[in-house]
Amino acid sequence: QLEMSGCDRGDKGADMLVKHISNEVTSSLQLELVNLSSNDLTAVGMEDVVKIVRKSRATLRVLDVRRNEIGDGMVSVITDHLQHNNVLTKLNVARCGLSVRGASCLGELLKVNNSIKELGMGVNQIGDEGVLSVCEGLQCNKT
């Protein structure tokens, strides 16, 4: 498990973390929980976190990146990688600066990833169209 919520490490901290996880000593590390909420991450830092998501695709059950201004683009990248993760049960992207586009990506993820049981996405500006996209994804989701 990687629990680092509220550390305010920022993008530089994410880079250092990924470099450590990627070194030879920890190359076989498979994480089940990654909580980087409230760390002042932006899309730049999330590029590093995506490397962890990709590396732990077969084991990652919980991904919590709430309260980081990562935006729609990074949510799109994350959801692309999570489409092939059949063990993730919880994803939290609340307060991540999402709009309709980010909600649409989440809706598409829900259509193909049936393992997700909990999705946190509050305090984002997704509007009615974004809510509809997520609802459409939920209709396809069998969990």
C-alpha positions as CSV (number, residue, x, y, z in Angstrom):
1,Q,0.0,0.0,0.0
2,L,1.1,3.5,-0.7
3,E,-0.7,5.9,1.7
4,M,0.6,9.5,1.3
5,S,-2.6,11.6,1.6
6,G,-2.2,15.2,2.7
7,C,1.6,15.3,2.3
8,D,1.6,18.3,-0.1
9,R,4.5,16.8,-2.0
10,G,3.6,18.3,-5.3
11,D,4.8,17.3,-8.7
12,K,8.4,17.0,-7.6
13,G,7.5,14.6,-4.9
14,A,5.6,12.4,-7.4
15,D,8.7,12.3,-9.6
16,M,10.9,11.3,-6.6
17,L,8.4,8.6,-5.6
18,V,8.2,7.0,-9.1
19,K,12.0,7.0,-9.4
20,H,12.2,5.1,-6.1
21,I,9.5,2.6,-7.0
22,S,11.0,2.1,-10.4
23,N,14.5,1.3,-9.2
24,E,15.9,-2.2,-9.3
25,V,15.2,-3.0,-5.6
26,T,11.5,-2.4,-5.9
27,S,10.9,-3.4,-9.5
28,S,8.6,-6.2,-8.5
29,L,6.5,-4.0,-6.2
30,Q,2.8,-4.5,-6.9
31,L,0.6,-2.0,-5.1
32,E,-3.0,-2.6,-4.1
33,L,-3.8,0.9,-2.8
34,V,-2.4,4.2,-3.9
35,N,-3.7,7.2,-2.0
36,L,-2.1,10.5,-3.1
37,S,-5.1,12.7,-2.2
38,S,-4.4,16.4,-1.2
39,N,-0.8,16.5,-2.5
40,D,-0.9,19.6,-4.7
41,L,-0.4,17.5,-7.8
42,T,-1.0,18.8,-11.3
43,A,-1.1,17.1,-14.7
44,V,2.7,17.1,-14.6
45,G,2.9,15.1,-11.4
46,M,0.1,12.8,-12.5
47,E,2.2,11.7,-15.5
48,D,4.5,10.1,-12.9
49,V,1.6,8.6,-11.0
50,V,0.3,7.0,-14.2
51,K,3.5,5.0,-14.3
52,I,2.6,3.5,-10.9
53,V,-1.0,2.8,-12.2
54,R,0.4,1.1,-15.3
55,K,2.9,-1.0,-13.2
56,S,0.3,-2.1,-10.7
57,R,-2.5,-2.8,-13.3
58,A,-3.0,-6.4,-12.1
59,T,-3.1,-5.6,-8.4
60,L,-4.3,-2.0,-8.0
61,R,-7.7,-2.1,-6.1
62,V,-7.9,1.5,-4.8
63,L,-6.7,4.7,-6.5
64,D,-7.4,8.0,-4.7
65,V,-6.1,11.2,-6.3
66,R,-8.9,13.5,-5.0
67,R,-8.1,17.2,-4.2
68,N,-5.4,17.5,-6.8
69,E,-5.9,19.8,-9.8
70,I,-5.1,17.1,-12.4
71,G,-7.8,18.1,-14.9
72,D,-9.6,16.2,-17.7
73,G,-6.5,15.3,-19.7
74,M,-4.9,13.3,-16.9
75,V,-8.2,11.7,-16.0
76,S,-8.4,10.6,-19.6
77,V,-4.9,9.0,-19.4
78,I,-5.7,7.3,-16.1
79,T,-9.0,5.9,-17.3
80,D,-7.3,4.6,-20.5
81,H,-5.0,2.5,-18.3
82,L,-7.7,1.4,-15.9
83,Q,-9.8,-0.1,-18.7
84,H,-7.5,-3.1,-18.5
85,N,-7.5,-3.3,-14.7
86,N,-10.1,-5.9,-13.6
87,V,-9.4,-5.6,-9.8
88,L,-9.9,-1.9,-9.2
89,T,-12.9,-1.4,-6.9
90,K,-12.5,2.2,-5.9
91,L,-11.5,5.3,-7.8
92,N,-11.7,8.8,-6.3
93,V,-11.2,11.9,-8.5
94,A,-13.3,14.4,-6.4
95,R,-12.1,18.0,-6.6
96,C,-9.7,17.3,-9.5
97,G,-10.8,20.1,-11.8
98,L,-12.9,17.9,-14.1
99,S,-15.4,19.1,-16.6
100,V,-17.8,17.3,-19.0
101,R,-14.8,15.8,-20.8
102,G,-13.4,14.2,-17.6
103,A,-16.9,12.9,-16.7
104,S,-17.2,11.4,-20.2
105,C,-13.9,9.5,-19.8
106,L,-15.2,8.2,-16.5
107,G,-18.5,7.1,-18.1
108,E,-16.6,5.3,-20.8
109,L,-14.4,3.6,-18.1
110,L,-17.6,2.3,-16.4
111,K,-18.8,0.8,-19.6
112,V,-15.8,-1.5,-19.9
113,N,-14.5,-1.9,-16.3
114,N,-17.0,-3.9,-14.3
115,S,-14.9,-4.2,-11.2
116,I,-15.4,-0.6,-10.0
117,K,-17.9,-0.5,-7.2
118,E,-17.2,3.0,-5.8
119,L,-16.5,6.2,-7.8
120,G,-15.9,9.5,-6.0
121,M,-16.2,12.5,-8.3
122,G,-17.8,15.3,-6.2
123,V,-17.0,19.0,-6.4
124,N,-16.1,18.9,-10.1
125,Q,-17.8,21.1,-12.7
126,I,-19.3,18.3,-14.9
127,G,-22.7,19.7,-15.5
128,D,-25.8,17.8,-16.7
129,E,-24.0,16.4,-19.7
130,G,-21.3,15.0,-17.5
131,V,-23.8,13.4,-15.1
132,L,-25.5,11.8,-18.1
133,S,-22.2,10.4,-19.4
134,V,-21.6,8.7,-16.0
135,C,-25.1,7.5,-15.8
136,E,-24.8,5.9,-19.2
137,G,-21.6,4.1,-18.1
138,L,-23.4,2.9,-14.9
139,Q,-26.2,1.4,-17.0
140,C,-23.6,-0.8,-18.8
141,N,-21.7,-1.6,-15.6
142,K,-22.6,-4.9,-14.0
143,T,-21.3,-4.3,-10.5
